[in-house]
Amino acid sequence: MDLHLIKDYLIEHVSTIQVGLYISIFTTLWVFEHCYSIEPISHKWKHTSLNALLICSALPLQLVMTLFLIALAGWVKSHHWGLIYLLPNPSSPWTKYVLMFFILDFLDYVYHRTMHRVAPLWRFHLVHHTDPKLDVSTTVREHPGETVIRSLFLFLWVFLTGASVEVLILRQTCQSFANITSHAAFRLSPRLAKVLGWLFVTPNIHHVHHHFQLPYTNSNFGDVFSIWDRLFGTLTELPAQETVFGLDTHMDESIHSNYLGIVSMPFRKGNRSSADEEIKRG
């Protein structure tokens, strides 16, 4: 089998593959959550439908941004631009894939902390945090404005690092799996969570990030790996029975539980004030 043909196919169909992978993992965990929950399926479906409207709004933007990202990754490769080309053996698999994967994951940690610390950015990111019930559908609860912001940050990371299309596909695959599983409604057993949590972000770790009050909201920023939170002192723990999902500055159900209220949230005068207050408190 020709590896070059496989690589070309993956690059040409990257958006389709990512969407298909996302839907497959999402659906599997959604069904698993329902099977092990006492919640009526009508309630779960209503919650999922609301969050799904957001991804439907953002998906066209995401697909367009992905095309620009592929073009940028091709440009940095053809011009040998970026950090990777300052390192020995930039074409080595250990450099091209392993090292660059860790670097991109660290930069995602930087991005996530920035979204929490810069008030104009937080106003968009807080939409993700206002979900009062965490499950796999919360993964796609992203304001279209944040979709654009996140993509622009990724453009910057690719421009600075010289990351290839291949490592971006690899990272997106792992990132999709990590993001969906970390938002799952269930936690892992304490023993398994402790073992996996030394390196990876688990539901037990990420659930704490969705606690409705500081300082927990401003902790556990890791995306795939938990090591950055350990290195920079932002890792916290909170028992499941003490974890309350949502955001204490945005508890109005009439706003955070309907589509128009969510989409308009970053632009509401009162919400801008409370978002700025959240930044000051953090």
C-alpha positions in Angstrom: 0.0 0.0 0.0 1.4 3.4 -1.0 1.8 5.6 2.1 2.0 8.7 -0.1 -1.4 8.0 -1.5 -2.8 7.6 2.0 -1.3 10.8 3.1 -2.6 12.7 0.1 -6.1 11.3 0.6 -6.0 12.3 4.3 -5.0 15.8 3.4 -7.5 16.2 0.7 -10.4 14.9 2.8 -9.2 16.3 6.2 -12.4 18.2 7.0 -14.7 15.3 6.1 -12.5 12.9 8.2 -12.5 15.2 11.2 -16.3 15.7 11.1 -16.9 12.0 10.7 -14.6 11.1 13.6 -16.1 13.7 15.8 -19.7 12.5 15.1 -18.7 8.8 15.7 -17.1 9.4 19.1 -19.7 11.9 20.1 -22.6 9.5 19.3 -21.0 6.6 21.0 -20.5 8.4 24.3 -23.9 10.1 24.1 -25.6 6.7 23.9 -23.4 5.4 26.7 -24.3 8.4 28.9 -28.0 7.8 28.3 -27.8 4.1 29.1 -26.2 4.8 32.5 -28.4 7.8 33.4 -31.8 8.1 35.0 -32.5 11.3 33.1 -35.4 11.0 30.6 -34.2 11.0 27.0 -36.4 13.9 26.2 -34.5 16.1 28.6 -31.1 14.9 27.3 -32.2 15.4 23.7 -33.4 19.0 24.5 -30.0 19.8 26.1 -28.1 18.2 23.2 -30.2 20.0 20.6 -29.5 23.4 22.1 -25.7 22.8 22.1 -25.9 21.2 18.6 -27.4 24.5 17.2 -24.2 26.2 18.2 -21.9 23.8 16.4 -24.2 24.0 13.3 -23.7 27.8 13.4 -20.0 27.5 13.8 -19.4 24.6 11.4 -19.3 26.6 8.2 -16.8 29.0 9.7 -14.7 26.0 11.0 -14.6 24.4 7.5 -13.5 27.7 5.9 -10.9 28.2 8.5 -9.6 24.7 8.0 -9.0 25.4 4.3 -7.0 28.5 5.2 -5.1 26.5 7.8 -4.1 23.8 5.3 -2.9 26.5 2.9 -0.8 28.1 5.7 0.7 24.8 6.7 1.6 24.2 3.1 3.2 27.7 2.9 5.4 27.2 6.0 6.5 23.8 4.8 7.5 25.1 1.3 9.3 28.1 2.8 10.9 26.1 5.7 9.4 28.6 8.0 9.0 28.2 11.8 10.6 26.8 14.9 10.8 23.3 13.6 13.3 24.3 10.9 15.6 25.7 13.5 15.9 22.3 15.2 18.2 19.5 14.2 16.6 16.9 11.8 13.3 18.7 11.3 12.1 15.8 9.1 12.7 13.2 11.8 9.4 11.6 13.0 10.4 12.4 16.6 10.7 16.1 15.7 7.9 16.4 13.1 5.3 14.5 15.0 6.1 13.8 18.7 7.9 17.1 19.6 5.5 19.2 17.6 2.5 17.5 19.1 3.7 18.4 22.6 4.5 21.9 21.5 1.1 22.4 20.0 -0.6 21.0 23.1 1.4 23.5 25.3 0.3 26.3 23.0 -3.3 25.2 23.4 -2.8 25.4 27.1 -1.5 29.0 26.6 -4.6 29.7 24.4 -7.0 28.4 27.0 -5.4 30.5 29.8 -5.5 33.5 27.6 -9.2 33.1 26.9 -9.8 33.2 30.6 -7.6 36.1 31.4 -8.3 38.6 28.6 -11.8 40.1 29.1 -12.9 40.6 25.5 -11.9 36.9 24.8 -13.5 35.6 28.0 -16.9 37.1 26.9 -17.0 34.6 24.1 -15.4 31.7 25.9 -17.8 32.0 28.9 -20.6 30.7 26.6 -18.9 27.3 26.9 -18.9 27.5 30.7 -22.5 28.6 31.2 -23.8 25.1 30.5 -25.4 24.0 33.8 -25.2 20.3 32.9 -22.0 18.9 31.6 -22.1 16.1 29.1 -20.6 15.3 25.7 -22.8 17.9 24.0 -21.0 20.6 26.1 -18.0 19.9 23.9 -19.7 21.7 21.0 -21.1 24.5 23.1 -18.9 27.1 21.5 -19.9 30.6 20.3 -19.1 31.1 16.6 -17.0 34.1 17.6 -14.8 31.8 19.6 -14.5 29.4 16.6 -12.9 32.3 14.7 -10.7 33.4 17.6 -9.5 29.8 18.2 -8.7 29.4 14.5 -6.7 32.6 14.4 -4.7 31.5 17.4 -4.0 28.2 15.6 -2.9 30.1 12.5 -0.4 31.9 14.7 0.9 28.7 16.3 1.4 27.1 12.8 3.1 30.2 11.6 5.5 30.3 14.6 6.2 26.6 14.8 6.1 25.5 11.2 3.7 22.6 12.0 2.9 20.4 9.1 -0.5 19.3 7.8 0.2 15.8 8.9 0.9 16.7 12.6 -2.2 18.9 12.6 -4.3 16.0 11.4 -2.8 13.8 14.1 -3.4 16.4 16.7 -6.9 17.1 15.7 -7.7 13.4 15.8 -6.3 13.1 19.4 -7.8 16.4 20.4 -11.3 15.5 19.3 -11.1 12.3 21.3 -9.7 14.1 24.4 -12.2 16.9 24.3 -15.3 14.7 24.0 -14.2 12.2 26.6 -13.2 14.9 29.1 -16.7 16.5 28.9 -18.5 13.1 29.4 -21.1 13.1 32.1 -19.3 10.4 34.1 -16.0 10.3 35.9 -13.4 7.5 35.9 -12.8 5.4 38.9 -10.3 7.1 41.3 -7.6 4.6 40.7 -7.8 4.7 36.9 -8.2 8.5 36.9 -5.1 8.8 39.1 -3.0 6.7 36.7 -4.2 8.3 33.5 -4.3 11.8 35.0 -0.5 12.0 35.5 -0.2 12.5 31.7 -3.7 13.0 30.2 -6.7 15.2 30.9 -9.5 13.0 32.2 -13.1 13.8 32.9 -12.2 13.9 36.6 -9.7 16.7 35.9 -11.8 18.7 33.3 -15.0 18.5 35.4 -13.3 20.7 38.0 -12.6 23.3 35.3 -16.4 23.6 34.8 -17.2 24.2 38.4 -19.3 27.3 38.7 -17.1 29.3 41.0 -13.5 30.5 41.2 -10.8 29.5 41.7 -11.8 26.2 40.1 -13.0 27.9 36.9 -9.5 29.2 36.4 -7.7 25.9 36.7 -7.2 22.7 34.8 -6.6 24.3 31.4 -5.0 21.3 29.8 -6.3 20.0 26.4 -4.8 16.6 25.8 -2.0 16.5 28.4 -2.3 17.4 32.1 1.4 18.0 32.5 1.1 21.8 31.8 -1.2 22.3 34.7 1.2 20.4 36.9 4.2 22.4 35.7 2.5 25.8 36.0 0.5 25.2 39.2 -2.9 25.4 37.7 -4.1 21.8 38.6 -6.8 21.6 41.2 -9.1 18.8 42.5 -12.7 18.8 43.6 -14.9 15.8 44.5 -17.7 15.0 42.2 -20.3 15.6 44.9 -19.0 19.2 45.4 -18.8 20.1 41.7 -21.6 22.3 40.4 -21.6 23.1 36.7 -22.2 26.5 35.2 -20.9 30.0 35.9 -21.9 31.9 39.0 -22.0 35.3 37.1 -24.3 33.9 34.5 -27.0 31.9 36.2 -30.0 33.3 34.4 -31.7 30.3 32.7 -33.7 32.4 30.4 -30.4 33.5 28.7 -28.0 30.5 29.0 -30.7 27.9 28.0 -31.9 29.3 24.8 -30.1 29.8 21.5 -30.6 33.5 20.9 -29.6 34.3 24.5 -26.4 32.3 24.2 -25.4 33.8 20.8 -26.1 37.4 22.1 -24.4 36.7 25.5 -20.9 38.3 24.6 -22.6 41.4 23.4 -25.1 42.0 26.3 -24.1 45.0 28.4 -24.8 43.3 31.7 -22.9 40.2 30.7 -19.9 42.2 29.6 -19.7 43.8 33.1 -20.0 40.5 34.9 -17.4 39.0 32.5 -15.0 41.8 33.4 -15.7 41.2 37.1 -14.9 37.5 36.6 -11.5 38.4 35.2 -10.8 40.8 38.1 -11.7 38.1 40.6 -9.4 35.6 38.9 
